[in-house]
Amino acid sequence: MLRAGESEETIRDLFNSAKAAAPALIFIDEIDAITPKRENAQREMERRIVAQLLTCMDDLGTRPPPAQDSKRYK
């Protein structure tokens, strides 16, 4: 059984890992099955998951600063 907030944490971790490994691709199969339309979400958990997924997707345009030993840093 999932603890409260675990799904949202998993989504954040997935997107953070992809950003750190950029360029990266996140493939979510049958997204409509796991994230119904926000206004049709019947349970609070569904609403939180949809909100977290949308927040992470909105944040895709930003990148974490490169590591100091990275070639991009120099």
PDB file of N, CA, C and O in Angstrom, chain B, residues numbered from 101:
ATOM      1  N   MET B 101       0.842  -1.185   0.000  1.00  0.00           N
ATOM      2  CA  MET B 101       0.000   0.000   0.000  1.00  0.00           C
ATOM      3  C   MET B 101       0.885   1.245   0.000  1.00  0.00           C
ATOM      4  O   MET B 101       1.874   1.319   0.730  1.00  0.00           O
ATOM      5  N   LEU B 102       0.520   2.206  -0.817  1.00  0.00           N
ATOM      6  CA  LEU B 102       1.279   3.447  -0.919  1.00  0.00           C
ATOM      7  C   LEU B 102       0.972   4.361   0.256  1.00  0.00           C
ATOM      8  O   LEU B 102      -0.169   4.460   0.707  1.00  0.00           O
ATOM      9  N   ARG B 103       2.002   5.019   0.737  1.00  0.00           N
ATOM     10  CA  ARG B 103       1.778   6.021   1.772  1.00  0.00           C
ATOM     11  C   ARG B 103       1.367   7.320   1.088  1.00  0.00           C
ATOM     12  O   ARG B 103       1.616   7.499  -0.104  1.00  0.00           O
ATOM     13  N   ALA B 104       0.746   8.214   1.824  1.00  0.00           N
ATOM     14  CA  ALA B 104       0.280   9.478   1.269  1.00  0.00           C
ATOM     15  C   ALA B 104       1.449  10.250   0.683  1.00  0.00           C
ATOM     16  O   ALA B 104       2.475  10.422   1.341  1.00  0.00           O
ATOM     17  N   GLY B 105       1.302  10.712  -0.537  1.00  0.00           N
ATOM     18  CA  GLY B 105       2.325  11.512  -1.191  1.00  0.00           C
ATOM     19  C   GLY B 105       3.402  10.715  -1.912  1.00  0.00           C
ATOM     20  O   GLY B 105       4.267  11.304  -2.561  1.00  0.00           O
ATOM     21  N   GLU B 106       3.371   9.393  -1.815  1.00  0.00           N
ATOM     22  CA  GLU B 106       4.413   8.575  -2.450  1.00  0.00           C
ATOM     23  C   GLU B 106       4.354   8.655  -3.978  1.00  0.00           C
ATOM     24  O   GLU B 106       5.397   8.710  -4.629  1.00  0.00           O
ATOM     25  N   SER B 107       3.181   8.664  -4.544  1.00  0.00           N
ATOM     26  CA  SER B 107       3.056   8.764  -6.007  1.00  0.00           C
ATOM     27  C   SER B 107       3.614  10.084  -6.509  1.00  0.00           C
ATOM     28  O   SER B 107       4.328  10.125  -7.511  1.00  0.00           O
ATOM     29  N   GLU B 108       3.285  11.167  -5.808  1.00  0.00           N
ATOM     30  CA  GLU B 108       3.783  12.474  -6.201  1.00  0.00           C
ATOM     31  C   GLU B 108       5.306  12.537  -6.086  1.00  0.00           C
ATOM     32  O   GLU B 108       5.976  13.116  -6.941  1.00  0.00           O
ATOM     33  N   GLU B 109       5.843  11.943  -5.030  1.00  0.00           N
ATOM     34  CA  GLU B 109       7.289  11.904  -4.839  1.00  0.00           C
ATOM     35  C   GLU B 109       7.967  11.117  -5.963  1.00  0.00           C
ATOM     36  O   GLU B 109       9.031  11.506  -6.446  1.00  0.00           O
ATOM     37  N   THR B 110       7.351  10.022  -6.371  1.00  0.00           N
ATOM     38  CA  THR B 110       7.894   9.209  -7.458  1.00  0.00           C
ATOM     39  C   THR B 110       7.924   9.999  -8.762  1.00  0.00           C
ATOM     40  O   THR B 110       8.891   9.916  -9.519  1.00  0.00           O
ATOM     41  N   ILE B 111       6.883  10.752  -9.021  1.00  0.00           N
ATOM     42  CA  ILE B 111       6.829  11.587 -10.226  1.00  0.00           C
ATOM     43  C   ILE B 111       7.933  12.633 -10.184  1.00  0.00           C
ATOM     44  O   ILE B 111       8.646  12.820 -11.169  1.00  0.00           O
ATOM     45  N   ARG B 112       8.083  13.324  -9.044  1.00  0.00           N
ATOM     46  CA  ARG B 112       9.144  14.333  -8.910  1.00  0.00           C
ATOM     47  C   ARG B 112      10.516  13.716  -9.122  1.00  0.00           C
ATOM     48  O   ARG B 112      11.347  14.272  -9.840  1.00  0.00           O
ATOM     49  N   ASP B 113      10.756  12.561  -8.495  1.00  0.00           N
ATOM     50  CA  ASP B 113      12.052  11.882  -8.630  1.00  0.00           C
ATOM     51  C   ASP B 113      12.339  11.506 -10.084  1.00  0.00           C
ATOM     52  O   ASP B 113      13.462  11.668 -10.562  1.00  0.00           O
ATOM     53  N   LEU B 114      11.330  11.009 -10.775  1.00  0.00           N
ATOM     54  CA  LEU B 114      11.488  10.635 -12.182  1.00  0.00           C
ATOM     55  C   LEU B 114      11.897  11.838 -13.028  1.00  0.00           C
ATOM     56  O   LEU B 114      12.842  11.759 -13.812  1.00  0.00           O
ATOM     57  N   PHE B 115      11.189  12.941 -12.868  1.00  0.00           N
ATOM     58  CA  PHE B 115      11.495  14.130 -13.657  1.00  0.00           C
ATOM     59  C   PHE B 115      12.843  14.724 -13.269  1.00  0.00           C
ATOM     60  O   PHE B 115      13.576  15.198 -14.137  1.00  0.00           O
ATOM     61  N   ASN B 116      13.184  14.707 -11.977  1.00  0.00           N
ATOM     62  CA  ASN B 116      14.490  15.212 -11.550  1.00  0.00           C
ATOM     63  C   ASN B 116      15.623  14.363 -12.112  1.00  0.00           C
ATOM     64  O   ASN B 116      16.654  14.900 -12.517  1.00  0.00           O
ATOM     65  N   SER B 117      15.445  13.056 -12.141  1.00  0.00           N
ATOM     66  CA  SER B 117      16.461  12.166 -12.718  1.00  0.00           C
ATOM     67  C   SER B 117      16.634  12.431 -14.207  1.00  0.00           C
ATOM     68  O   SER B 117      17.753  12.451 -14.718  1.00  0.00           O
ATOM     69  N   ALA B 118      15.523  12.632 -14.892  1.00  0.00           N
ATOM     70  CA  ALA B 118      15.592  12.915 -16.329  1.00  0.00           C
ATOM     71  C   ALA B 118      16.284  14.247 -16.586  1.00  0.00           C
ATOM     72  O   ALA B 118      17.085  14.356 -17.515  1.00  0.00           O
ATOM     73  N   LYS B 119      15.988  15.260 -15.779  1.00  0.00           N
ATOM     74  CA  LYS B 119      16.646  16.551 -15.953  1.00  0.00           C
ATOM     75  C   LYS B 119      18.139  16.446 -15.693  1.00  0.00           C
ATOM     76  O   LYS B 119      18.937  17.062 -16.400  1.00  0.00           O
ATOM     77  N   ALA B 120      18.518  15.681 -14.697  1.00  0.00           N
ATOM     78  CA  ALA B 120      19.947  15.520 -14.376  1.00  0.00           C
ATOM     79  C   ALA B 120      20.686  14.772 -15.477  1.00  0.00           C
ATOM     80  O   ALA B 120      21.885  14.980 -15.667  1.00  0.00           O
ATOM     81  N   ALA B 121      19.991  13.907 -16.202  1.00  0.00           N
ATOM     82  CA  ALA B 121      20.614  13.111 -17.261  1.00  0.00           C
ATOM     83  C   ALA B 121      20.367  13.709 -18.646  1.00  0.00           C
ATOM     84  O   ALA B 121      20.611  13.051 -19.657  1.00  0.00           O
ATOM     85  N   ALA B 122      19.892  14.935 -18.696  1.00  0.00           N
ATOM     86  CA  ALA B 122      19.524  15.568 -19.962  1.00  0.00           C
ATOM     87  C   ALA B 122      20.645  15.486 -20.981  1.00  0.00           C
ATOM     88  O   ALA B 122      21.814  15.615 -20.618  1.00  0.00           O
ATOM     89  N   PRO B 123      20.318  15.276 -22.242  1.00  0.00           N
ATOM     90  CA  PRO B 123      18.964  15.106 -22.762  1.00  0.00           C
ATOM     91  C   PRO B 123      18.414  13.728 -22.417  1.00  0.00           C
ATOM     92  O   PRO B 123      19.132  12.728 -22.459  1.00  0.00           O
ATOM     93  N   ALA B 124      17.150  13.694 -22.080  1.00  0.00           N
ATOM     94  CA  ALA B 124      16.501  12.449 -21.678  1.00  0.00           C
ATOM     95  C   ALA B 124      15.067  12.430 -22.193  1.00  0.00           C
ATOM     96  O   ALA B 124      14.507  13.463 -22.561  1.00  0.00           O
ATOM     97  N   LEU B 125      14.502  11.268 -22.211  1.00  0.00           N
ATOM     98  CA  LEU B 125      13.142  11.072 -22.677  1.00  0.00           C
ATOM     99  C   LEU B 125      12.366  10.327 -21.603  1.00  0.00           C
ATOM    100  O   LEU B 125      12.818   9.302 -21.093  1.00  0.00           O
ATOM    101  N   ILE B 126      11.202  10.847 -21.267  1.00  0.00           N
ATOM    102  CA  ILE B 126      10.304  10.155 -20.335  1.00  0.00           C
ATOM    103  C   ILE B 126       9.134   9.652 -21.165  1.00  0.00           C
ATOM    104  O   ILE B 126       8.439  10.437 -21.811  1.00  0.00           O
ATOM    105  N   PHE B 127       8.923   8.369 -21.147  1.00  0.00           N
ATOM    106  CA  PHE B 127       7.820   7.761 -21.893  1.00  0.00           C
ATOM    107  C   PHE B 127       6.779   7.288 -20.893  1.00  0.00           C
ATOM    108  O   PHE B 127       7.062   6.448 -20.039  1.00  0.00           O
ATOM    109  N   ILE B 128       5.577   7.830 -21.002  1.00  0.00           N
ATOM    110  CA  ILE B 128       4.478   7.428 -20.125  1.00  0.00           C
ATOM    111  C   ILE B 128       3.400   6.831 -21.004  1.00  0.00           C
ATOM    112  O   ILE B 128       2.717   7.543 -21.740  1.00  0.00           O
ATOM    113  N   ASP B 129       3.252   5.523 -20.924  1.00  0.00           N
ATOM    114  CA  ASP B 129       2.272   4.814 -21.734  1.00  0.00           C
ATOM    115  C   ASP B 129       0.885   4.940 -21.104  1.00  0.00           C
ATOM    116  O   ASP B 129       0.738   4.834 -19.887  1.00  0.00           O
ATOM    117  N   GLU B 130      -0.107   5.162 -21.923  1.00  0.00           N
ATOM    118  CA  GLU B 130      -1.504   5.271 -21.501  1.00  0.00           C
ATOM    119  C   GLU B 130      -1.680   6.295 -20.383  1.00  0.00           C
ATOM    120  O   GLU B 130      -2.257   6.004 -19.335  1.00  0.00           O
ATOM    121  N   ILE B 131      -1.174   7.484 -20.626  1.00  0.00           N
ATOM    122  CA  ILE B 131      -1.236   8.540 -19.619  1.00  0.00           C
ATOM    123  C   ILE B 131      -2.674   8.875 -19.227  1.00  0.00           C
ATOM    124  O   ILE B 131      -2.931   9.274 -18.091  1.00  0.00           O
ATOM    125  N   ASP B 132      -3.598   8.716 -20.149  1.00  0.00           N
ATOM    126  CA  ASP B 132      -4.998   9.007 -19.840  1.00  0.00           C
ATOM    127  C   ASP B 132      -5.562   8.068 -18.784  1.00  0.00           C
ATOM    128  O   ASP B 132      -6.523   8.420 -18.100  1.00  0.00           O
ATOM    129  N   ALA B 133      -4.986   6.886 -18.641  1.00  0.00           N
ATOM    130  CA  ALA B 133      -5.463   5.937 -17.637  1.00  0.00           C
ATOM    131  C   ALA B 133      -5.004   6.310 -16.224  1.00  0.00           C
ATOM    132  O   ALA B 133      -5.699   6.029 -15.247  1.00  0.00           O
ATOM    133  N   ILE B 134      -3.839   6.938 -16.123  1.00  0.00           N
ATOM    134  CA  ILE B 134      -3.344   7.270 -14.785  1.00  0.00           C
ATOM    135  C   ILE B 134      -3.640   8.706 -14.385  1.00  0.00           C
ATOM    136  O   ILE B 134      -3.580   9.036 -13.201  1.00  0.00           O
ATOM    137  N   THR B 135      -3.960   9.566 -15.343  1.00  0.00           N
ATOM    138  CA  THR B 135      -4.250  10.952 -15.027  1.00  0.00           C
ATOM    139  C   THR B 135      -5.496  11.411 -15.773  1.00  0.00           C
ATOM    140  O   THR B 135      -5.403  11.951 -16.876  1.00  0.00           O
ATOM    141  N   PRO B 136      -6.642  11.199 -15.178  1.00  0.00           N
ATOM    142  CA  PRO B 136      -7.876  11.659 -15.828  1.00  0.00           C
ATOM    143  C   PRO B 136      -7.892  13.188 -15.875  1.00  0.00           C
ATOM    144  O   PRO B 136      -7.075  13.845 -15.229  1.00  0.00           O
ATOM    145  N   LYS B 137      -8.809  13.737 -16.628  1.00  0.00           N
ATOM    146  CA  LYS B 137      -8.932  15.188 -16.672  1.00  0.00           C
ATOM    147  C   LYS B 137      -9.088  15.705 -15.243  1.00  0.00           C
ATOM    148  O   LYS B 137      -9.782  15.113 -14.417  1.00  0.00           O
ATOM    149  N   ARG B 138      -8.426  16.818 -14.983  1.00  0.00           N
ATOM    150  CA  ARG B 138      -8.402  17.341 -13.618  1.00  0.00           C
ATOM    151  C   ARG B 138      -9.805  17.559 -13.054  1.00  0.00           C
ATOM    152  O   ARG B 138     -10.064  17.246 -11.892  1.00  0.00           O
ATOM    153  N   GLU B 139     -10.696  18.087 -13.864  1.00  0.00           N
ATOM    154  CA  GLU B 139     -12.050  18.364 -13.358  1.00  0.00           C
ATOM    155  C   GLU B 139     -12.861  17.085 -13.140  1.00  0.00           C
ATOM    156  O   GLU B 139     -13.870  17.115 -12.436  1.00  0.00           O
ATOM    157  N   ASN B 140     -12.438  15.964 -13.729  1.00  0.00           N
ATOM    158  CA  ASN B 140     -13.143  14.701 -13.564  1.00  0.00           C
ATOM    159  C   ASN B 140     -12.509  13.794 -12.513  1.00  0.00           C
ATOM    160  O   ASN B 140     -13.035  12.718 -12.231  1.00  0.00           O
ATOM    161  N   ALA B 141     -11.400  14.209 -11.935  1.00  0.00           N
ATOM    162  CA  ALA B 141     -10.745  13.385 -10.921  1.00  0.00           C
ATOM    163  C   ALA B 141     -11.671  13.275  -9.712  1.00  0.00           C
ATOM    164  O   ALA B 141     -12.096  14.278  -9.139  1.00  0.00           O
ATOM    165  N   GLN B 142     -11.970  12.042  -9.343  1.00  0.00           N
ATOM    166  CA  GLN B 142     -12.958  11.829  -8.293  1.00  0.00           C
ATOM    167  C   GLN B 142     -12.342  11.745  -6.910  1.00  0.00           C
ATOM    168  O   GLN B 142     -12.994  12.079  -5.920  1.00  0.00           O
ATOM    169  N   ARG B 143     -11.119  11.310  -6.828  1.00  0.00           N
ATOM    170  CA  ARG B 143     -10.490  11.185  -5.522  1.00  0.00           C
ATOM    171  C   ARG B 143      -9.400  12.239  -5.366  1.00  0.00           C
ATOM    172  O   ARG B 143      -8.791  12.676  -6.343  1.00  0.00           O
ATOM    173  N   GLU B 144      -9.169  12.634  -4.131  1.00  0.00           N
ATOM    174  CA  GLU B 144      -8.138  13.627  -3.852  1.00  0.00           C
ATOM    175  C   GLU B 144      -6.778  13.164  -4.357  1.00  0.00           C
ATOM    176  O   GLU B 144      -5.996  13.968  -4.864  1.00  0.00           O
ATOM    177  N   MET B 145      -6.490  11.863  -4.219  1.00  0.00           N
ATOM    178  CA  MET B 145      -5.216  11.326  -4.672  1.00  0.00           C
ATOM    179  C   MET B 145      -5.044  11.554  -6.175  1.00  0.00           C
ATOM    180  O   MET B 145      -3.963  11.944  -6.615  1.00  0.00           O
ATOM    181  N   GLU B 146      -6.089  11.319  -6.963  1.00  0.00           N
ATOM    182  CA  GLU B 146      -6.016  11.545  -8.412  1.00  0.00           C
ATOM    183  C   GLU B 146      -5.712  13.007  -8.708  1.00  0.00           C
ATOM    184  O   GLU B 146      -4.898  13.310  -9.580  1.00  0.00           O
ATOM    185  N   ARG B 147      -6.358  13.907  -7.989  1.00  0.00           N
ATOM    186  CA  ARG B 147      -6.125  15.339  -8.208  1.00  0.00           C
ATOM    187  C   ARG B 147      -4.679  15.721  -7.901  1.00  0.00           C
ATOM    188  O   ARG B 147      -4.067  16.499  -8.631  1.00  0.00           O
ATOM    189  N   ARG B 148      -4.143  15.172  -6.823  1.00  0.00           N
ATOM    190  CA  ARG B 148      -2.755  15.481  -6.454  1.00  0.00           C
ATOM    191  C   ARG B 148      -1.769  14.946  -7.485  1.00  0.00           C
ATOM    192  O   ARG B 148      -0.797  15.619  -7.826  1.00  0.00           O
ATOM    193  N   ILE B 149      -2.019  13.732  -7.982  1.00  0.00           N
ATOM    194  CA  ILE B 149      -1.125  13.135  -8.977  1.00  0.00           C
ATOM    195  C   ILE B 149      -1.150  13.942 -10.269  1.00  0.00           C
ATOM    196  O   ILE B 149      -0.100  14.214 -10.851  1.00  0.00           O
ATOM    197  N   VAL B 150      -2.334  14.324 -10.717  1.00  0.00           N
ATOM    198  CA  VAL B 150      -2.455  15.132 -11.939  1.00  0.00           C
ATOM    199  C   VAL B 150      -1.753  16.469 -11.742  1.00  0.00           C
ATOM    200  O   VAL B 150      -1.023  16.921 -12.624  1.00  0.00           O
ATOM    201  N   ALA B 151      -1.965  17.099 -10.605  1.00  0.00           N
ATOM    202  CA  ALA B 151      -1.331  18.387 -10.331  1.00  0.00           C
ATOM    203  C   ALA B 151       0.192  18.259 -10.319  1.00  0.00           C
ATOM    204  O   ALA B 151       0.888  19.115 -10.865  1.00  0.00           O
ATOM    205  N   GLN B 152       0.714  17.200  -9.704  1.00  0.00           N
ATOM    206  CA  GLN B 152       2.168  17.012  -9.652  1.00  0.00           C
ATOM    207  C   GLN B 152       2.742  16.751 -11.029  1.00  0.00           C
ATOM    208  O   GLN B 152       3.794  17.290 -11.375  1.00  0.00           O
ATOM    209  N   LEU B 153       2.071  15.935 -11.815  1.00  0.00           N
ATOM    210  CA  LEU B 153       2.546  15.647 -13.170  1.00  0.00           C
ATOM    211  C   LEU B 153       2.578  16.916 -14.014  1.00  0.00           C
ATOM    212  O   LEU B 153       3.548  17.162 -14.730  1.00  0.00           O
ATOM    213  N   LEU B 154       1.537  17.712 -13.933  1.00  0.00           N
ATOM    214  CA  LEU B 154       1.496  18.958 -14.701  1.00  0.00           C
ATOM    215  C   LEU B 154       2.560  19.938 -14.226  1.00  0.00           C
ATOM    216  O   LEU B 154       3.169  20.630 -15.042  1.00  0.00           O
ATOM    217  N   THR B 155       2.788  20.006 -12.931  1.00  0.00           N
ATOM    218  CA  THR B 155       3.825  20.883 -12.395  1.00  0.00           C
ATOM    219  C   THR B 155       5.193  20.473 -12.911  1.00  0.00           C
ATOM    220  O   THR B 155       5.985  21.321 -13.323  1.00  0.00           O
ATOM    221  N   CYS B 156       5.473  19.183 -12.891  1.00  0.00           N
ATOM    222  CA  CYS B 156       6.766  18.686 -13.388  1.00  0.00           C
ATOM    223  C   CYS B 156       6.919  18.951 -14.882  1.00  0.00           C
ATOM    224  O   CYS B 156       8.002  19.311 -15.345  1.00  0.00           O
ATOM    225  N   MET B 157       5.851  18.775 -15.626  1.00  0.00           N
ATOM    226  CA  MET B 157       5.923  19.024 -17.064  1.00  0.00           C
ATOM    227  C   MET B 157       6.133  20.511 -17.343  1.00  0.00           C
ATOM    228  O   MET B 157       6.867  20.870 -18.264  1.00  0.00           O
ATOM    229  N   ASP B 158       5.493  21.381 -16.555  1.00  0.00           N
ATOM    230  CA  ASP B 158       5.687  22.822 -16.716  1.00  0.00           C
ATOM    231  C   ASP B 158       7.126  23.221 -16.426  1.00  0.00           C
ATOM    232  O   ASP B 158       7.637  24.181 -17.002  1.00  0.00           O
ATOM    233  N   ASP B 159       7.774  22.491 -15.539  1.00  0.00           N
ATOM    234  CA  ASP B 159       9.128  22.816 -15.106  1.00  0.00           C
ATOM    235  C   ASP B 159      10.199  22.256 -16.040  1.00  0.00           C
ATOM    236  O   ASP B 159      11.387  22.428 -15.770  1.00  0.00           O
ATOM    237  N   LEU B 160       9.818  21.600 -17.115  1.00  0.00           N
ATOM    238  CA  LEU B 160      10.791  20.981 -18.012  1.00  0.00           C
ATOM    239  C   LEU B 160      11.711  21.986 -18.689  1.00  0.00           C
ATOM    240  O   LEU B 160      12.813  21.625 -19.100  1.00  0.00           O
ATOM    241  N   GLY B 161      11.290  23.217 -18.812  1.00  0.00           N
ATOM    242  CA  GLY B 161      12.111  24.216 -19.476  1.00  0.00           C
ATOM    243  C   GLY B 161      13.286  24.700 -18.645  1.00  0.00           C
ATOM    244  O   GLY B 161      14.164  25.392 -19.160  1.00  0.00           O
ATOM    245  N   THR B 162      13.314  24.347 -17.369  1.00  0.00           N
ATOM    246  CA  THR B 162      14.416  24.772 -16.510  1.00  0.00           C
ATOM    247  C   THR B 162      15.377  23.620 -16.299  1.00  0.00           C
ATOM    248  O   THR B 162      14.981  22.455 -16.324  1.00  0.00           O
ATOM    249  N   ARG B 163      16.629  23.948 -16.093  1.00  0.00           N
ATOM    250  CA  ARG B 163      17.650  22.920 -15.868  1.00  0.00           C
ATOM    251  C   ARG B 163      18.383  23.214 -14.580  1.00  0.00           C
ATOM    252  O   ARG B 163      18.557  24.377 -14.215  1.00  0.00           O
ATOM    253  N   PRO B 164      18.809  22.187 -13.893  1.00  0.00           N
ATOM    254  CA  PRO B 164      19.640  22.434 -12.721  1.00  0.00           C
ATOM    255  C   PRO B 164      21.004  22.947 -13.178  1.00  0.00           C
ATOM    256  O   PRO B 164      21.435  22.647 -14.291  1.00  0.00           O
ATOM    257  N   PRO B 165      21.683  23.714 -12.332  1.00  0.00           N
ATOM    258  CA  PRO B 165      23.013  24.172 -12.743  1.00  0.00           C
ATOM    259  C   PRO B 165      23.940  22.992 -12.945  1.00  0.00           C
ATOM    260  O   PRO B 165      23.819  21.991 -12.239  1.00  0.00           O
ATOM    261  N   PRO B 166      24.882  23.083 -13.908  1.00  0.00           N
ATOM    262  CA  PRO B 166      25.791  21.959 -14.152  1.00  0.00           C
ATOM    263  C   PRO B 166      26.718  21.739 -12.962  1.00  0.00           C
ATOM    264  O   PRO B 166      27.008  22.671 -12.212  1.00  0.00           O
ATOM    265  N   ALA B 167      27.170  20.534 -12.799  1.00  0.00           N
ATOM    266  CA  ALA B 167      28.115  20.206 -11.739  1.00  0.00           C
ATOM    267  C   ALA B 167      29.417  20.965 -11.983  1.00  0.00           C
ATOM    268  O   ALA B 167      29.763  21.253 -13.129  1.00  0.00           O
ATOM    269  N   GLN B 168      30.128  21.284 -10.927  1.00  0.00           N
ATOM    270  CA  GLN B 168      31.334  22.088 -11.066  1.00  0.00           C
ATOM    271  C   GLN B 168      32.403  21.384 -11.885  1.00  0.00           C
ATOM    272  O   GLN B 168      33.216  22.047 -12.528  1.00  0.00           O
ATOM    273  N   ASP B 169      32.420  20.059 -11.877  1.00  0.00           N
ATOM    274  CA  ASP B 169      33.430  19.342 -12.662  1.00  0.00           C
ATOM    275  C   ASP B 169      32.956  19.069 -14.093  1.00  0.00           C
ATOM    276  O   ASP B 169      33.654  18.412 -14.865  1.00  0.00           O
ATOM    277  N   SER B 170      31.796  19.563 -14.434  1.00  0.00           N
ATOM    278  CA  SER B 170      31.228  19.367 -15.762  1.00  0.00           C
ATOM    279  C   SER B 170      31.949  20.254 -16.783  1.00  0.00           C
ATOM    280  O   SER B 170      32.419  21.340 -16.445  1.00  0.00           O
ATOM    281  N   LYS B 171      32.032  19.785 -18.029  1.00  0.00           N
ATOM    282  CA  LYS B 171      32.625  20.570 -19.101  1.00  0.00           C
ATOM    283  C   LYS B 171      31.802  21.822 -19.368  1.00  0.00           C
ATOM    284  O   LYS B 171      32.348  22.851 -19.768  1.00  0.00           O
ATOM    285  N   ARG B 172      30.486  21.742 -19.149  1.00  0.00           N
ATOM    286  CA  ARG B 172      29.634  22.902 -19.380  1.00  0.00           C
ATOM    287  C   ARG B 172      29.901  24.004 -18.364  1.00  0.00           C
ATOM    288  O   ARG B 172      29.605  25.170 -18.627  1.00  0.00           O
ATOM    289  N   TYR B 173      30.450  23.655 -17.220  1.00  0.00           N
ATOM    290  CA  TYR B 173      30.706  24.622 -16.156  1.00  0.00           C
ATOM    291  C   TYR B 173      31.862  25.538 -16.518  1.00  0.00           C
ATOM    292  O   TYR B 173      31.890  26.698 -16.107  1.00  0.00           O
ATOM    293  N   LYS B 174      32.811  25.027 -17.281  1.00  0.00           N
ATOM    294  CA  LYS B 174      34.042  25.789 -17.574  1.00  0.00           C
ATOM    295  C   LYS B 174      33.869  26.736 -18.715  1.00  0.00           C
ATOM    296  O   LYS B 174      34.809  27.443 -19.079  1.00  0.00           O
TER     297      LYS B 174
END
